[in-house]
Amino acid sequence: MSSQYRHSGKLAAEAGGEFRNDDRGAAKSLAHPLQHQVVESLFRLFEELCEGAITVDREARISWINDKYRRLLGIGDDEPVLGRCIEELIPNSQMRRVVETGEPIPLDIMQVQNQSLVVTRLPVRDADGAIAGATGFVLYDRVDHLKPLIGKFVALQEELAQVQRRLAAERRTRYTFSQCVGSSPPFAETKRQARRAAQLDASVLLLGETGAGKELLAQAIHAASPRAERPFVGVNLAAIPESLLEAEFFGVAPGAYTGAQKKARAGKFEVADGGTLFLDEIGDMPLHLQSKLLRALQEREIEPLGSNSVQHVDVRVIAATSRDMQALVVSGHFRADLYYRLNVLPIRIPPLRERRADLPLLCEVLLEQIARRNSQPQRELSSAALEQLATHDWPGNVRELHNVLERACALSDAQLLESAEFTAILPTPGTAAATPGAALSDSALSDAPAVDATADVRPLAESIAAAERAAIRAALRASGGVRAAAARRLGISRAKLYERMQRYALE
């Protein structure tokens, strides 16, 4: 064995201290010789495979260097180097840092004589665990050898960046204030308030009937706010089962309940961190969840389901509802403190019947969207058709208008839609509330006995409550008492069904 291998073997034996066995007695006496042999063998093999190897003592003085490293550095075989400081031989060496800190540098690129070397540096410890020196290996004498590895790393980084961009795009808003069509005085005032709200960071409560465009306005507010580059996350509380709402909002810790995933699941608050959380139909939120939402808004922290730790979040909340929130507070179905926390900037969206002047522009924009989606030429409306549309009350607002226009386009091949196209679509004034098959013939009416028209007149609220109570009872009977099936029959969520049953004291 040459002198350099004897020295490397001695150093490897010292390095074996890092792998010392802590067992006692005979096991310890048997383990140490084998460890030393393994370490010495691996050191020798590594020294043969690499492009150069060197060791220094605890003072960072060169104690050994192999012939390959000498040739790589241009040092003659007879030139004395042992005992010299490592920086005299390699000015850019980091071996002294490894000796002083005891921390390895697994992979580094070192410049030596106008060439780049890929190196690794490892500390060497004695049997007591103290730093005895350090050893370094030149893995490659050209950085080109790392190109396949670097290329694979760059490809993975680019793939990750693409996925992140796609996820960010899915959380971006689709609508801005330019898509909020309308210039009538009521809607112009709504947009003015919304633009002002976009510059603030307070909670916003959007009040409006179904189909009036609450989510569109919420997205426009987010897009014009300083949070525009952050996520916009929308949640429809009426569409999520009550049992899943807490997990949907605040996330789930690993193994929180039977069947839960082994890794954590982020909730909507965490997903929307830094951005905006849109809570649609906030009036349908169960009471037990309202307290947790209030804490999240006030303290800006959440506690995932099944976790004992809290997470800090920075979320701006925009809530929306089509219900009378003050009446819900009075009746005890909504917490007053949460209502005041959400109602910082209330914005009322006027129904379509209050801004009929916007109908021509709305129809033009909607017809353009319908034509683009169906790859058809854009239709036009005659003045008579516009007049007929203006006479309708539009209880479904812009959503109903879109439905009527799309149905007219599907049923007609005419480029110019006349009023006749909408006669069969729009209900006749005065018969909108009639149900199919409920109309009586003139002869039946003439044969019917005369009754006092005011004999059975009740307040409208009582009539609506009685009708809802009867419909819920009928749906429960038809579904055999299964509430989920009854909710589907009624076309409402289970949360809303429970709320109605509690209101009317139904079992």
C-alpha positions as CSV (number, residue, x, y, z in Angstrom):
1,M,0.0,0.0,0.0
2,S,1.5,3.4,-1.0
3,S,2.1,6.2,1.5
4,Q,-0.9,8.1,0.2
5,Y,-3.2,5.2,0.7
6,R,-1.7,4.5,4.2
7,H,-2.5,8.1,5.0
8,S,-6.0,8.0,3.5
9,G,-6.6,4.8,5.4
10,K,-5.5,6.5,8.7
11,L,-7.8,9.4,7.9
12,A,-10.7,7.1,7.0
13,A,-10.2,5.3,10.4
14,E,-10.5,8.6,12.1
15,A,-13.5,9.4,10.0
16,G,-15.0,6.2,11.3
17,G,-15.5,8.0,14.5
18,E,-18.6,9.5,12.9
19,F,-20.1,6.0,12.5
20,R,-19.0,4.7,15.9
21,N,-21.3,2.2,17.6
22,D,-22.6,3.1,21.0
23,D,-23.4,-0.5,22.1
24,R,-21.5,-1.8,25.1
25,G,-19.4,-4.9,25.7
26,A,-18.6,-7.5,23.1
27,A,-20.9,-5.9,20.4
28,K,-18.7,-2.8,20.6
29,S,-15.4,-4.6,20.2
30,L,-16.7,-6.5,17.1
31,A,-18.4,-3.5,15.4
32,H,-15.4,-1.0,15.4
33,P,-12.9,-3.0,13.3
34,L,-15.6,-3.7,10.7
35,Q,-16.7,0.0,10.6
36,H,-13.1,1.0,10.0
37,Q,-12.7,-1.4,7.2
38,V,-15.9,-0.3,5.5
39,V,-15.0,3.4,5.9
40,E,-11.5,2.8,4.6
41,S,-12.8,0.8,1.6
42,L,-15.4,3.4,0.7
43,F,-12.8,6.3,1.1
44,R,-10.4,4.5,-1.2
45,L,-13.0,3.8,-3.8
46,F,-14.3,7.4,-3.7
47,E,-10.8,8.7,-4.0
48,E,-10.2,6.5,-7.1
49,L,-13.5,7.6,-8.8
50,C,-13.3,11.3,-8.3
51,E,-11.0,13.8,-10.1
52,G,-9.0,14.7,-7.1
53,A,-8.9,14.5,-3.3
54,I,-7.4,16.5,-0.5
55,T,-7.5,16.6,3.4
56,V,-6.6,19.2,5.9
57,D,-6.1,19.1,9.7
58,R,-7.9,21.0,12.3
59,E,-5.8,24.1,11.5
60,A,-6.7,23.9,7.8
61,R,-3.2,22.9,6.8
62,I,-2.8,20.3,4.0
63,S,-2.1,16.9,5.4
64,W,-2.6,14.9,2.2
65,I,-3.3,15.3,-1.5
66,N,-3.5,12.7,-4.2
67,D,-1.7,12.7,-7.5
68,K,-4.7,13.4,-9.6
69,Y,-5.4,16.6,-7.7
70,R,-1.8,17.6,-8.0
71,R,-2.0,17.3,-11.8
72,L,-5.3,19.1,-11.9
73,L,-3.8,22.0,-10.0
74,G,-0.5,21.9,-12.0
75,I,1.7,21.0,-9.0
76,G,4.8,18.9,-9.6
77,D,5.3,15.6,-7.8
78,D,8.3,17.0,-6.0
79,E,6.8,20.3,-4.9
80,P,6.2,20.3,-1.1
81,V,2.6,21.1,-0.1
82,L,2.1,19.2,3.1
83,G,1.8,21.5,6.1
84,R,0.9,24.5,4.0
85,C,-2.4,26.5,4.6
86,I,-5.0,25.4,2.1
87,E,-5.5,29.0,0.9
88,E,-1.9,29.0,-0.3
89,L,-2.6,26.2,-2.7
90,I,-6.3,26.9,-3.5
91,P,-7.2,30.6,-2.8
92,N,-10.9,30.0,-3.2
93,S,-11.1,27.0,-0.9
94,Q,-13.8,26.7,1.7
95,M,-12.1,23.9,3.7
96,R,-11.3,26.2,6.6
97,R,-15.0,27.1,6.9
98,V,-15.8,23.3,7.1
99,V,-13.2,22.8,9.8
100,E,-14.4,25.9,11.9
101,T,-18.1,25.2,11.6
102,G,-18.2,21.4,11.4
103,E,-20.9,21.7,8.7
104,P,-20.4,19.9,5.3
105,I,-20.7,21.6,1.9
106,P,-22.2,18.7,-0.1
107,L,-22.1,20.4,-3.5
108,D,-20.3,23.5,-4.7
109,I,-18.6,25.0,-7.8
110,M,-15.1,26.3,-7.2
111,Q,-13.1,28.4,-9.6
112,V,-9.5,27.3,-9.9
113,Q,-7.1,28.6,-12.6
114,N,-9.9,29.7,-15.0
115,Q,-11.7,26.4,-14.7
116,S,-14.8,25.4,-12.8
117,L,-14.7,22.3,-10.5
118,V,-17.6,20.6,-8.9
119,V,-16.5,19.8,-5.4
120,T,-17.8,18.4,-2.1
121,R,-16.3,19.1,1.4
122,L,-16.9,17.0,4.5
123,P,-15.8,17.4,8.1
124,V,-13.7,14.6,9.7
125,R,-14.2,13.8,13.4
126,D,-12.1,11.8,15.8
127,A,-13.3,9.0,18.1
128,D,-14.5,11.6,20.6
129,G,-16.6,13.5,18.0
130,A,-14.2,16.5,17.9
131,I,-13.3,18.0,14.6
132,A,-10.0,16.5,13.4
133,G,-9.9,18.1,9.9
134,A,-11.8,18.0,6.7
135,T,-11.6,16.2,3.4
136,G,-12.6,17.4,-0.1
137,F,-13.3,15.7,-3.4
138,V,-13.4,17.0,-6.9
139,L,-16.4,15.3,-8.3
140,Y,-16.1,16.7,-11.8
141,D,-13.5,18.9,-13.5
142,R,-16.1,20.4,-15.8
143,V,-19.5,21.8,-14.9
144,D,-20.8,20.3,-18.2
145,H,-21.2,17.0,-16.4
146,L,-23.9,18.6,-14.3
147,K,-25.9,19.7,-17.3
148,P,-28.3,16.7,-17.4
149,L,-29.0,17.0,-13.7
150,I,-29.4,20.8,-14.0
151,G,-31.6,20.4,-17.0
152,K,-33.9,18.0,-15.2
153,F,-34.1,20.3,-12.2
154,V,-34.9,23.3,-14.5
155,A,-37.6,21.2,-16.2
156,L,-39.2,20.3,-12.9
157,Q,-39.0,23.9,-11.8
158,E,-40.7,25.1,-15.0
159,E,-43.4,22.4,-14.6
160,L,-44.1,23.5,-11.1
161,A,-44.2,27.2,-12.2
162,Q,-46.8,26.3,-14.9
163,V,-49.0,24.4,-12.4
164,Q,-48.8,27.4,-10.0
165,R,-49.7,29.8,-12.9
166,R,-52.7,27.6,-13.8
167,L,-53.9,27.5,-10.2
168,A,-53.4,31.3,-9.9
169,A,-55.3,31.8,-13.1
170,E,-58.2,29.7,-11.8
171,R,-58.4,31.9,-8.7
172,R,-58.3,35.2,-10.7
173,T,-61.5,37.2,-11.3
174,R,-63.2,37.0,-14.7
175,Y,-65.1,40.3,-14.3
176,T,-64.1,43.9,-13.8
177,F,-66.2,47.1,-13.6
178,S,-66.2,47.2,-17.4
179,Q,-68.4,44.1,-17.4
180,C,-70.9,45.7,-15.0
181,V,-73.2,46.9,-17.7
182,G,-75.5,49.8,-17.0
183,S,-75.6,53.6,-16.7
184,S,-79.0,54.2,-15.1
185,P,-78.8,56.4,-12.0
186,P,-79.5,53.5,-9.5
187,F,-76.9,51.3,-11.0
188,A,-74.4,54.1,-11.5
189,E,-74.6,54.8,-7.8
190,T,-74.0,51.2,-7.0
191,K,-70.9,51.1,-9.1
192,R,-69.7,54.3,-7.5
193,Q,-70.0,52.8,-4.1
194,A,-68.3,49.6,-5.2
195,R,-65.3,51.5,-6.7
196,R,-64.9,53.3,-3.4
197,A,-65.1,50.0,-1.5
198,A,-62.4,48.5,-3.8
199,Q,-59.9,51.1,-2.5
200,L,-60.6,50.1,1.1
201,D,-59.9,46.9,3.0
202,A,-63.1,46.7,5.0
203,S,-65.8,44.0,4.8
204,V,-68.5,44.5,2.2
205,L,-72.1,43.3,2.3
206,L,-73.8,43.1,-1.1
207,L,-77.6,43.2,-0.9
208,G,-79.7,42.2,-3.8
209,E,-82.2,39.8,-5.3
210,T,-81.2,36.6,-6.9
211,G,-79.8,37.0,-10.3
212,A,-79.0,40.7,-9.8
213,G,-75.2,40.2,-10.3
214,K,-73.8,40.1,-6.8
215,E,-70.9,37.8,-7.6
216,L,-70.0,39.8,-10.7
217,L,-69.8,43.0,-8.6
218,A,-67.8,41.1,-5.9
219,Q,-65.2,40.1,-8.5
220,A,-65.1,43.6,-9.9
221,I,-64.4,45.0,-6.4
222,H,-61.5,42.5,-6.0
223,A,-60.1,43.2,-9.4
224,A,-59.9,46.9,-8.7
225,S,-58.5,46.4,-5.1
226,P,-54.8,46.2,-4.0
227,R,-55.4,42.4,-3.6
228,A,-56.1,41.9,-7.3
229,E,-53.0,39.7,-7.8
230,R,-54.0,37.5,-4.9
231,P,-56.7,34.7,-5.0
232,F,-60.4,35.3,-5.3
233,V,-62.2,32.4,-3.6
234,G,-66.0,32.1,-3.8
235,V,-68.2,29.9,-1.6
236,N,-71.9,29.5,-1.9
237,L,-73.1,28.5,1.6
238,A,-76.5,27.4,0.3
239,A,-74.8,24.8,-1.9
240,I,-72.7,23.1,0.7
241,P,-74.1,20.5,3.2
242,E,-74.1,21.8,6.7
243,S,-71.9,19.0,8.0
244,L,-69.1,19.9,5.6
245,L,-69.2,23.7,6.0
246,E,-66.6,23.9,8.9
247,A,-64.1,21.7,7.0
248,E,-64.7,23.7,3.8
249,F,-64.0,27.0,5.6
250,F,-61.2,26.2,8.0
251,G,-59.6,23.0,6.6
252,V,-58.9,19.6,8.1
253,A,-55.9,18.4,10.0
254,P,-54.4,15.0,9.1
255,G,-56.6,12.2,10.5
256,A,-59.0,14.6,12.1
257,Y,-61.8,12.0,11.8
258,T,-62.5,8.5,10.5
259,G,-61.9,8.5,6.8
260,A,-60.0,11.8,6.8
261,Q,-56.9,12.1,4.6
262,K,-53.5,11.5,6.1
263,K,-52.3,14.9,4.9
264,A,-53.8,18.2,5.8
265,R,-56.5,19.7,3.6
266,A,-56.5,23.5,3.3
267,G,-59.8,25.4,3.8
268,K,-61.1,28.3,1.9
269,F,-59.7,30.8,4.3
270,E,-56.2,29.4,3.8
271,V,-56.6,29.2,0.0
272,A,-57.7,32.9,0.0
273,D,-54.9,34.1,2.2
274,G,-53.8,37.5,1.0
275,G,-56.8,37.8,-1.3
276,T,-60.6,38.0,-1.1
277,L,-63.1,35.4,0.2
278,F,-66.6,35.8,-1.3
279,L,-69.4,34.4,0.9
280,D,-72.5,34.1,-1.2
281,E,-75.9,33.5,0.5
282,I,-74.4,34.4,3.9
283,G,-77.9,34.4,5.4
284,D,-78.0,30.6,5.1
285,M,-75.0,30.1,7.4
286,P,-75.8,27.9,10.4
287,L,-75.6,29.5,13.8
288,H,-73.0,27.2,15.2
289,L,-70.6,28.2,12.4
290,Q,-71.2,32.0,12.7
291,S,-69.2,32.3,15.9
292,K,-66.1,30.7,14.3
293,L,-66.5,33.0,11.3
294,L,-66.7,36.0,13.6
295,R,-63.5,35.0,15.3
296,A,-61.7,34.5,12.0
297,L,-62.7,38.0,10.9
298,Q,-61.9,39.7,14.2
299,E,-58.7,37.9,15.2
300,R,-57.5,37.0,11.6
301,E,-56.8,33.4,12.7
302,I,-58.3,30.0,12.0
303,E,-58.2,26.6,13.7
304,P,-58.4,23.7,11.2
305,L,-60.8,20.9,12.1
306,G,-59.1,18.4,14.4
307,S,-56.1,20.7,15.1
308,N,-54.9,22.3,18.3
309,S,-52.9,25.1,16.6
310,V,-54.1,28.3,15.0
311,Q,-53.1,29.7,11.7
312,H,-52.9,33.4,10.9
313,V,-54.6,34.5,7.7
314,D,-55.0,37.8,5.9
315,V,-58.4,37.7,4.1
316,R,-60.8,40.4,3.0
317,V,-64.4,39.2,3.1
318,I,-67.2,40.2,0.7
319,A,-70.5,38.7,1.7
320,A,-73.7,38.7,-0.3
321,T,-77.3,37.8,0.4
322,S,-80.8,38.0,-1.1
323,R,-82.5,37.9,2.3
324,D,-83.5,40.5,4.8
325,M,-80.5,40.4,7.2
326,Q,-82.0,42.7,9.8
327,A,-85.1,40.4,10.0
328,L,-82.8,37.4,10.4
329,V,-81.0,39.2,13.3
330,V,-84.3,40.1,14.9
331,S,-85.6,36.5,14.6
332,G,-82.4,35.1,16.1
333,H,-81.3,33.2,13.0
334,F,-78.2,35.4,12.5
335,R,-75.8,36.7,15.1
336,A,-76.0,40.5,15.5
337,D,-72.3,40.9,16.2
338,L,-71.4,39.0,13.0
339,Y,-73.9,41.1,11.0
340,Y,-72.3,44.3,12.2
341,R,-68.9,42.9,11.4
342,L,-69.9,42.1,7.8
343,N,-72.1,45.2,7.3
344,V,-69.2,47.7,7.3
345,L,-69.7,48.7,3.7
346,P,-73.3,47.7,2.6
347,I,-74.0,48.1,-1.1
348,R,-77.5,47.5,-2.5
349,I,-77.7,46.2,-6.1
350,P,-81.0,47.5,-7.6
351,P,-83.2,44.8,-9.3
352,L,-83.7,45.0,-13.0
353,R,-87.2,46.4,-12.8
354,E,-85.7,49.5,-11.1
355,R,-83.2,50.1,-13.9
356,R,-85.2,49.4,-17.1
357,A,-83.2,52.1,-18.9
358,D,-80.3,49.6,-18.9
359,L,-82.3,47.0,-20.8
360,P,-81.1,47.9,-24.4
361,L,-77.4,47.8,-23.4
362,L,-77.8,44.6,-21.3
363,C,-79.6,42.9,-24.2
364,E,-76.9,43.9,-26.6
365,V,-74.1,42.5,-24.4
366,L,-76.0,39.3,-23.6
367,L,-76.9,38.6,-27.2
368,E,-73.2,39.1,-28.1
369,Q,-72.2,36.6,-25.4
370,I,-74.8,34.1,-26.6
371,A,-73.7,34.4,-30.2
372,R,-70.0,34.0,-29.3
373,R,-70.7,30.9,-27.2
374,N,-72.8,29.2,-29.9
375,S,-70.6,30.4,-32.8
376,Q,-73.6,32.1,-34.4
377,P,-74.2,35.6,-35.9
378,Q,-75.3,38.1,-33.3
379,R,-79.1,38.7,-33.1
380,E,-80.7,42.1,-32.8
381,L,-83.9,43.2,-31.1
382,S,-86.7,45.2,-32.7
383,S,-88.1,48.3,-30.9
384,A,-91.3,46.4,-30.3
385,A,-89.4,43.5,-28.7
386,L,-87.6,45.9,-26.4
387,E,-90.9,47.5,-25.4
388,Q,-92.3,44.1,-24.6
389,L,-89.2,43.2,-22.5
390,A,-89.5,46.5,-20.6
391,T,-93.1,45.6,-19.5
392,H,-91.9,42.5,-17.7
393,D,-91.1,42.7,-13.9
394,W,-88.0,40.4,-14.1
395,P,-88.2,38.6,-10.8
396,G,-85.1,36.7,-11.8
397,N,-83.3,39.9,-12.8
398,V,-80.3,39.7,-15.3
399,R,-80.1,35.9,-15.0
400,E,-83.7,35.6,-16.1
401,L,-83.1,38.1,-18.9
402,H,-80.2,36.0,-20.2
403,N,-82.4,32.9,-20.0
404,V,-85.2,34.5,-22.0
405,L,-82.8,35.9,-24.7
406,E,-81.0,32.5,-25.1
407,R,-84.3,30.7,-25.4
408,A,-85.5,33.1,-28.0
409,C,-82.3,32.6,-30.0
410,A,-82.7,28.9,-29.8
411,L,-86.3,28.9,-31.0
412,S,-85.9,31.3,-33.8
413,D,-83.8,31.6,-37.0
414,A,-84.6,35.2,-37.5
415,Q,-81.7,37.7,-37.4
416,L,-84.0,40.4,-36.0
417,L,-86.0,39.2,-33.0
418,E,-89.5,40.6,-32.9
419,S,-92.0,40.8,-30.0
420,A,-93.7,37.7,-31.2
421,E,-90.6,35.7,-30.4
422,F,-91.1,36.5,-26.7
423,T,-94.9,36.2,-26.5
424,A,-94.7,32.4,-25.8
425,I,-91.7,32.9,-23.5
426,L,-92.7,35.7,-21.2
427,P,-95.7,35.1,-19.0
428,T,-98.8,37.1,-19.7
429,P,-99.3,39.9,-17.2
430,G,-101.7,38.8,-14.5
431,T,-101.2,35.1,-15.1
432,A,-97.7,34.7,-13.9
433,A,-98.7,33.1,-10.7
434,A,-101.1,30.6,-12.2
435,T,-100.0,27.0,-12.3
436,P,-100.5,24.7,-15.3
437,G,-103.9,23.2,-15.3
438,A,-105.3,25.5,-12.6
439,A,-107.1,27.9,-14.9
440,L,-110.9,27.7,-14.9
441,S,-113.1,28.0,-18.0
442,D,-115.6,30.9,-18.3
443,S,-118.5,28.4,-17.9
444,A,-117.0,27.0,-14.7
445,L,-116.7,30.5,-13.3
446,S,-120.3,31.4,-14.2
447,D,-121.6,28.2,-12.6
448,A,-119.6,28.8,-9.4
449,P,-121.4,30.3,-6.4
450,A,-120.7,33.9,-5.6
451,V,-118.2,34.3,-2.7
452,D,-117.0,37.3,-0.7
453,A,-113.7,38.3,-2.3
454,T,-112.4,39.6,1.1
455,A,-113.6,36.7,3.2
456,D,-110.3,34.7,3.1
457,V,-107.7,37.5,2.6
458,R,-104.6,37.2,4.9
459,P,-101.4,39.3,5.0
460,L,-99.0,38.3,2.3
461,A,-96.3,37.2,4.8
462,E,-98.8,34.7,6.5
463,S,-99.8,33.3,3.1
464,I,-96.2,32.8,2.0
465,A,-95.4,31.1,5.4
466,A,-98.4,28.8,5.1
467,A,-97.4,27.9,1.6
468,E,-93.8,27.1,2.6
469,R,-95.0,25.1,5.6
470,A,-97.3,23.0,3.4
471,A,-94.7,22.5,0.7
472,I,-92.1,21.3,3.2
473,R,-94.6,18.9,4.8
474,A,-95.5,17.5,1.4
475,A,-91.9,17.0,0.4
476,L,-91.1,15.2,3.7
477,R,-94.0,12.9,3.3
478,A,-93.1,12.2,-0.4
479,S,-89.5,11.4,0.6
480,G,-90.4,9.2,3.6
481,G,-88.9,11.7,6.0
482,V,-85.4,11.8,4.4
483,R,-84.5,15.4,4.6
484,A,-81.8,15.3,1.9
485,A,-84.3,13.9,-0.6
486,A,-86.9,16.5,0.6
487,A,-84.5,19.3,0.0
488,R,-83.8,18.0,-3.5
489,R,-87.5,17.9,-4.2
490,L,-87.9,21.5,-3.0
491,G,-84.9,22.7,-5.0
492,I,-83.1,24.1,-1.9
493,S,-80.1,23.1,0.2
494,R,-80.3,20.9,3.3
495,A,-79.1,23.9,5.4
496,K,-82.0,26.0,4.1
497,L,-84.5,23.2,4.7
498,Y,-83.3,22.8,8.3
499,E,-83.6,26.6,8.8
500,R,-87.1,26.6,7.4
501,M,-88.2,23.6,9.6
502,Q,-86.8,25.3,12.6
503,R,-88.6,28.5,11.7
504,Y,-92.0,26.7,11.3
505,A,-91.4,24.3,14.2
506,L,-91.6,21.3,11.9
507,E,-90.3,17.9,13.1
